């Protein structure tokens, strides 16, 4: 068995080696209070940054023709089931289009709704050749709608300077394309303000 002095020296040396950052006065203070807490200094782990998976750029998407609809697929009948799904989606969104429903509430929900599958008609336009075009919206971009008509023709109709109408269960809504220059994903988060009169 060690003597008290040897034991004290051993403990002091052990603590000095175990806790190199502590001063001698602090170690001595711990010994007088007879409260010894051995501290551990782990090595700091460097966090590995997660690599974000990069998607295709807009140029690559165009080159791969990801958004192009093949000519053999450009048939109105193929997309009628899509229109039926869209009608059910809008009915669920508006909790049923009842006769006593507030028009401005429904209008507000339609402004943010996804229009892929909706049947729309160009009612007004600064370019007369667009007026009367009716069909199912297949694709919506920031500046244009791609519409398939009953004659199986794919029409690219710009939003700017055009007014579109869509009808569902007797409720007719008008879309002013000039105020609609947004992508579908951006439109869902936008707050639309009520305006009295809107020009083309």
C-alpha positions in Angstrom: 0.0 0.0 0.0 1.1 3.5 -0.9 1.7 6.2 1.7 -0.6 9.2 1.7 2.0 11.5 0.1 2.7 9.1 -2.7 -1.0 8.6 -3.3 -1.5 12.4 -3.4 1.4 12.8 -5.9 0.0 9.9 -8.0 -3.5 11.4 -8.1 -2.1 14.9 -8.9 0.1 13.5 -11.8 -2.8 11.4 -13.0 -5.2 14.4 -13.1 -2.6 16.6 -14.8 -2.2 14.0 -17.5 -5.9 13.3 -17.8 -6.9 17.0 -17.9 -4.0 18.9 -19.5 -6.1 22.1 -20.0 -6.6 22.6 -16.3 -4.1 24.7 -14.2 -2.4 23.3 -11.1 -4.4 25.6 -8.9 -7.6 24.2 -10.2 -6.5 20.6 -9.8 -5.3 21.4 -6.2 -8.7 23.0 -5.5 -10.5 19.9 -6.7 -8.3 17.7 -4.5 -8.9 19.8 -1.3 -12.7 19.6 -2.0 -12.2 15.8 -2.7 -14.5 16.2 -5.7 -12.8 14.8 -8.8 -14.5 14.8 -12.2 -12.5 13.4 -15.1 -13.3 15.2 -18.3 -13.0 13.8 -21.7 -12.1 15.8 -24.8 -13.4 14.0 -27.9 -12.1 14.9 -31.3 -14.4 17.1 -33.2 -16.0 15.3 -36.1 -16.1 17.1 -39.4 -19.5 17.0 -40.8 -19.7 15.7 -44.3 -21.7 17.9 -46.6 -24.5 16.2 -48.5 -24.2 16.4 -52.2 -27.4 17.7 -53.7 -28.6 15.7 -56.7 -28.8 18.1 -59.6 -31.7 17.8 -61.9 -31.8 18.7 -65.6 -31.3 22.3 -66.7 -33.9 24.0 -68.8 -31.6 23.6 -71.9 -31.2 19.8 -71.2 -35.0 19.4 -70.8 -35.5 21.0 -74.2 -32.8 18.9 -75.8 -34.3 15.7 -74.4 -37.8 16.9 -75.5 -39.3 16.0 -72.1 -42.3 18.3 -72.4 -43.2 17.5 -76.0 -46.3 15.4 -76.8 -45.8 12.9 -79.5 -48.1 13.4 -82.6 -49.7 10.0 -82.2 -50.7 11.0 -78.6 -52.3 14.2 -79.7 -55.9 12.9 -79.6 -58.7 14.6 -77.7 -60.3 11.3 -76.7 -57.2 10.2 -74.9 -57.4 13.1 -72.5 -61.2 13.0 -71.7 -60.5 10.8 -68.6 -58.0 13.5 -67.4 -60.9 16.1 -67.7 -63.2 13.8 -65.6 -60.5 13.6 -62.9 -60.0 17.4 -63.0 -63.8 17.9 -62.5 -63.8 15.7 -59.5 -60.7 17.5 -58.2 -62.4 20.9 -58.4 -65.6 19.6 -56.8 -63.5 18.3 -53.9 -61.5 21.5 -53.7 -64.7 23.7 -53.6 -66.6 21.2 -51.3 -69.2 20.7 -54.1 -70.3 23.5 -56.5 -73.6 24.1 -54.8 -76.1 26.8 -56.1 -75.7 28.8 -52.8 -71.9 28.8 -53.0 -70.2 32.2 -52.9 -68.8 33.0 -56.4 -65.8 35.0 -55.2 -64.8 32.0 -52.9 -64.9 29.6 -55.8 -63.1 32.1 -58.0 -60.4 32.4 -55.5 -59.9 28.6 -55.3 -59.9 28.3 -59.1 -57.2 30.9 -59.4 -54.8 28.7 -57.4 -56.0 25.4 -58.7 -54.2 23.1 -61.1 -55.7 23.6 -64.6 -54.3 20.5 -66.3 -57.3 18.7 -67.6 -59.7 21.7 -67.6 -61.7 22.5 -70.7 -61.2 26.2 -71.6 -62.4 28.5 -74.3 -60.7 31.7 -75.6 -63.6 34.2 -75.3 -61.6 37.5 -76.0 -58.3 38.2 -77.6 -56.4 41.0 -79.3 -55.6 38.4 -82.0 -59.0 37.4 -83.5 -57.6 34.0 -84.7 -57.5 32.8 -81.1 -61.1 33.5 -80.3 -63.3 30.4 -80.1 -60.5 27.9 -79.5 -61.8 25.3 -77.1 -60.1 22.3 -75.7 -58.4 20.5 -72.8 -55.4 22.1 -71.2 -52.6 19.6 -71.5 -49.7 21.7 -70.3 -49.4 25.1 -68.6 -46.3 27.2 -68.8 -45.5 30.6 -67.5 -46.6 32.4 -70.7 -48.7 29.8 -72.7 -51.3 27.1 -72.4 -51.0 24.0 -74.6 -54.6 22.9 -75.6 -55.9 19.9 -77.4 -59.0 20.6 -79.4 -61.8 18.2 -80.4 -60.3 18.2 -83.9 -57.2 16.6 -82.4 -55.1 19.6 -83.0 -52.6 20.8 -80.4 -52.8 24.6 -80.0 -50.3 26.8 -78.2 -52.2 29.8 -76.9 -50.4 32.7 -75.2 -51.8 33.9 -71.9 -51.0 37.5 -72.7 -53.9 39.6 -74.2 -56.3 36.6 -74.0 -59.4 35.9 -71.8 -60.3 32.3 -71.2 -63.5 30.9 -69.8 -64.0 27.5 -68.1 -67.4 26.0 -67.1 -68.1 23.4 -64.5 -71.5 22.4 -63.2 -73.1 25.6 -64.4 -70.4 27.8 -62.8 -68.5 29.9 -65.4 -65.2 31.5 -64.5 -63.1 33.8 -66.6 -59.3 33.9 -66.6 -57.5 37.0 -67.7 -54.3 35.6 -69.1 -52.4 38.9 -68.7 -52.8 38.7 -64.9 -52.0 34.9 -65.0 -48.4 35.0 -66.2 -47.2 32.5 -63.6 -46.2 28.9 -63.5 -48.8 26.6 -61.8 -46.5 25.9 -58.9 -45.9 29.7 -58.3 -49.6 30.5 -58.7 -50.7 28.2 -55.8 -48.7 30.4 -53.4 -49.6 33.8 -54.8 -52.1 36.1 -53.2 -54.5 37.6 -55.8 -56.1 41.0 -55.2 -59.6 41.8 -56.2 -59.9 44.3 -59.0 -62.9 46.1 -60.3 -62.2 46.2 -64.1 -59.5 44.5 -66.0 -58.5 45.3 -69.6 -56.8 43.0 -72.1 
